[in-house]
Amino acid sequence: MLAQYLSYEFIALFMFVTMLVMMFTGQRVFGAIGFVAAASALLIWGDGSIEMPYTATWKLFKWYPMLTLPLFIYIGFYDFRIRNCK
């Protein structure tokens, strides 16, 4: 565990710089946030934090408004394509 050796400022700076690097490489926002959070948790808390991204993912899957969002976007895109083809 590196948490006892790192200052709060270093942890915040590390997460910010890593987020910028992920954004500059063209990663999607949710992927960049998830990767930085999971990597920082592993770096700070060690092996015990391996379950944190897993449980957060399942919590998101059980959030029903998030499940309906992709279908809503797909239907809107499909409707837009049909109206432009006429």
C-alpha positions as CSV (number, residue, x, y, z in Angstrom):
1,M,0.0,0.0,0.0
2,L,1.4,3.3,-1.1
3,A,-1.2,5.4,0.7
4,Q,1.0,5.8,3.7
5,Y,3.9,7.1,1.6
6,L,2.1,9.5,-0.8
7,S,0.7,12.9,0.0
8,Y,-2.8,14.0,-0.9
9,E,-1.4,16.5,-3.3
10,F,0.6,13.9,-5.2
11,I,-2.4,11.5,-5.4
12,A,-4.6,14.3,-6.8
13,L,-1.9,15.4,-9.3
14,F,-1.3,11.8,-10.4
15,M,-5.0,11.3,-11.0
16,F,-5.3,14.6,-12.9
17,V,-2.3,13.9,-15.1
18,T,-3.4,10.4,-15.8
19,M,-6.8,11.7,-16.8
20,L,-5.3,14.2,-19.2
21,V,-3.1,11.5,-20.8
22,M,-6.1,9.3,-21.3
23,M,-8.1,12.2,-22.8
24,F,-5.2,13.1,-25.2
25,T,-5.0,9.5,-26.4
26,G,-8.6,9.7,-27.5
27,Q,-10.2,7.4,-24.9
28,R,-13.8,7.9,-24.1
29,V,-14.7,9.8,-21.0
30,F,-16.3,7.0,-19.1
31,G,-13.4,4.7,-20.0
32,A,-10.8,7.2,-18.9
33,I,-12.6,7.9,-15.6
34,G,-13.0,4.2,-14.9
35,F,-9.4,3.3,-15.7
36,V,-8.0,6.2,-13.7
37,A,-10.2,5.3,-10.7
38,A,-9.4,1.6,-10.8
39,A,-5.6,2.2,-11.3
40,S,-5.5,4.7,-8.5
41,A,-7.4,2.5,-6.1
42,L,-5.0,-0.4,-6.8
43,L,-2.0,1.9,-6.4
44,I,-3.3,3.5,-3.1
45,W,-5.1,0.6,-1.3
46,G,-3.4,-2.4,-2.8
47,D,-4.9,-5.8,-3.6
48,G,-8.0,-5.3,-1.4
49,S,-9.3,-2.6,-3.8
50,I,-9.6,-5.0,-6.8
51,E,-13.3,-5.5,-5.9
52,M,-14.2,-1.8,-6.1
53,P,-14.4,-1.5,-9.9
54,Y,-16.3,-4.9,-10.0
55,T,-18.9,-3.9,-7.5
56,A,-19.3,-0.4,-9.1
57,T,-19.9,-2.0,-12.5
58,W,-22.6,-4.3,-11.1
59,K,-24.2,-1.3,-9.3
60,L,-24.3,0.6,-12.6
61,F,-25.9,-2.4,-14.3
62,K,-28.6,-2.5,-11.7
63,W,-29.4,1.1,-12.2
64,Y,-32.4,0.9,-14.5
65,P,-32.3,4.4,-16.1
66,M,-28.8,3.6,-17.3
67,L,-30.0,0.4,-18.9
68,T,-32.6,2.3,-20.9
69,L,-30.3,5.0,-22.2
70,P,-28.5,3.0,-25.0
71,L,-31.9,1.9,-26.4
72,F,-33.2,5.5,-26.2
73,I,-30.2,6.8,-28.2
74,Y,-30.5,3.9,-30.7
75,I,-34.2,4.7,-31.4
76,G,-33.5,8.4,-31.8
77,F,-30.7,7.7,-34.2
78,Y,-32.9,5.2,-36.2
79,D,-35.7,7.8,-36.3
80,F,-33.3,10.5,-37.5
81,R,-32.0,8.2,-40.3
82,I,-35.6,7.3,-41.5
83,R,-36.7,10.9,-41.5
84,N,-33.7,12.0,-43.6
85,C,-34.1,9.3,-46.2
86,K,-37.6,10.4,-47.2
